[in-house]
Each structure stands twice: as C-alpha cells, then as structure tokens.
C-alpha cells in the first residue's frame, strides 16, 4: 500500500532536540520515527524504508558520520542531513564529503530545517530531477564532459543550503551558475540578489551591505535596507568577493556566522536568513597565503567549490553556444537568426578565448554587425590581430578595419585612465564613465594587464 506521507528518521541523543524536530516535521505532514543512538538507527533502517534521515553529528555511541557512511553503503537512496555544532564549518565539510545531502547548524533554525526537508523530499524519485535537468540544459548549454559535470554539480548544490564558492576565469558564467543553483533550490520563490563587490566604493560598503537608519550620516534622509535584508529568505550572490577590503571581510564574516546584521546607526542587530554564494576569477587560496583575504572567511564561504570550465576546454560546444547567442541577438533585433559557416566554426574552435563566453558573444555581435548578411564567415570574425595593431595608427596612416581602429582608440583611452590613477581600476572606471565590471572585461578583451604600461 502506498504511504500517504513521507517517512523521516530522526537520530539525536538529546530528548528536547528530538521532540522539537519531531513536532516540526509532523506539522509538515510527515511520518516521523526518532531514536537516540546509531545502533537504534541501524535497526530502524533494517525494518523500515525511510525517505530522509536527520542525524546529530555527535551521539552517545559514535559519530553521525558513521551513520552517514552506513546509509551510503546500505540505503544510498535515502538522503541524510547532519545536525552540526553551531558555526562548525569543518563538521559541515566533513559531513558533505561523507555523502550527506545537507546540514543544519545548532541551534536548529526551523525555517532552514523546513527548506532542507522540502528540498530533500523532491529528489529524483519524486519527479523534481527531470524538471531540474530540463531547466539546467536550457540555460547551461553543452555536452562536453566539463559542462555535464558542472550541470550535475549544480543539481546537487541546488538541493542543499551550504555556502558555495564558484571559481573560474572571467566570462565563464559564474553568475549564471549561481542563478541556476538558486532557481532550482528550495529558495527559488525568494529573492536572488547579485552584488559586484569590486564596484562598491569602500566608504559605502557597510551601508550598502547592511543598510542604514535615518540620520545615521549626512544624506541619510530615511531608513534603507541593505543587500542582506533584500536577500532575506533567498540567496545573496557576492561576485568578485576577493575585491572586498579586509575591514569589510571582518564584518561579512560576522554577519554570516551570526546570521544577524546591524544597520549603520541602529542600536541592535536584526536576524537574516540568506544563503551565501560567492565567486571570483582570482585564486582565493593564494590571496589567503598572501594575507589579502581572511582565512576564516575563506573557510566559511568555501564549504563547497564549483569550478566553471574555460571555453577552450569545451571547444566541441562552441557551435551550440554560438547558435544560442545568435538566436538571442536575432530575437532582440526582430530578425531571423544568422548562421556561422563551417569554416568560421572551425576558426572559432581553434581560438583560445581568454574572455571565454563573454568574448564569444562580443565576437559574434561584432561579426553580425559587419557581415551585412545572415551568414558569418571567417573574414567577419576578425580573430587575428594585424601587425602593428597593438598601437594607434600613425598620423595620416590608413586606419584599417573599423573594429581594429576602434580597439586601438579604446586601448589608448583605458591605458591613459589607468596611468592617471596609478592602475587603480575602480578609479579608472569612474574616470572613463563605465562600471568596474565593464572595464575589467575590456582590459581582458584588449590584452591589457593590471600592471601593463604598454
């Protein structure tokens, strides 16, 4: 006979915690069995089929990780969530590596617990996975091994509430990956707030992240919410987190650990419930070693790492990605989609794409504008840089192809702005009237290094 409600096994040696968990789960309409030891849990698993197991990390007769491993070996279809000591990132990492589905910190946050349970009980045999896979395929295109692995990892991460660190070069789709994790998880109905940490002036960071009270400083005419309050119940995506100054890193660490924030000018802290996803193109471990990024914050945000592959590692996917980009551009312009010739596709596959998918988008948009037809050939791509194109054409000389001429002008303007600001990219972007992110992309596309003087 089909059971009317999902069956959950709770394992905890503290009667009060067991009672709290059991009451919360029963109110969600679930059947609950609770025990106090690993031995009792193993016996229950022999006698009953469970849809979810919640176990404490430390039990009277052993470690919760032992139960996680036991279930992984004898009942792999049962997701296990571990209840860890509050603030123990090491325990959380150990639990996830042992095969746990997710973890809950003590003291147990009931809303987080409910979100975890809802996510766990929509695993593959309940029909959520096919829909999730369809959404992932529709947004993250490609069938090469690296992209298939990324989609599988995103599917797993979407079912947890663990902090995620997304690494990868600029233009590899780190924000898209963060959005997919959010949109396929239990927080999908709540806000997704992306923040470019490198684009916020240092003196405004605290008020931007945590908000402020009316009268807190000159110009604070009314109360204002910060990024944490805006993302409450949802996901806060911190892009280029490595650009945060050390003073702000301390405040961010406290907010993540305590799950509370204090508005500038407020006497008390307010609780917030956000999932943190961070990303940067820089090597965080190297920044930690160099003393430019706090080690404790690194371990707090890097519970699980998702590495986005560069486009040069997915060359076989360039055709389908290019087709999708051209279809999007055609939709925007209201015209039929263009196509890339076979020879041009081969040329694209040979290109290294230091700017990754963002560079491919730029190349195709430029080629489409210059081709004058709905077919893009090799000559329209203009991937090779003509001799002498590194500098501005001499006075009176022919400017050559328009894209190269414009690139030279843009390169000169950026180098001048960087020179005036002693290569402070934030200040240079402000001088040029563009965003920090736009400047970073243009520097990468034009081959301008942070310390380049030529």
Secondary structure, DSSP 8 states (H G I E B T S, - for coil): ---SS-EEEEE-S-HHHHHHHHHHHHHTT-EEEEESSHHHHHHHHHH---SEEEEESEETTEEHHHHHHHHHHH-TTSEEEEEE-TT-HHHHHHHHHHT-SEEEETTT-HHHHHHHHHHHTTSGGGTHHHHHHHHHHHHS---SHHHHHHHHHHHHHHT----EEEE--TTS-HHHHHHHHHHTSTTTTS-EEEEEGGGS-GGGHHHHHH-B-TTSSTT--S-B--HHHHTTTSEEEEETGGGS-HHHHHHHHHHHHHTEE--BT-SS-EE---EEEEEESS-HHHHHHTTSS-HHHHHHH-SEEEE---GGGGGGGHHHHHHHHHHHHHHHHTS---EE-HHHHHHHHH---TTHHHHHHHHHHHHHHHH-SSEE-HHHH--S--TTTTS---TTS---SHHHHHHHHHHHHHHHHHHHTTT-HHHHHHHHTS-HHHHHHHHHHHT--TT---
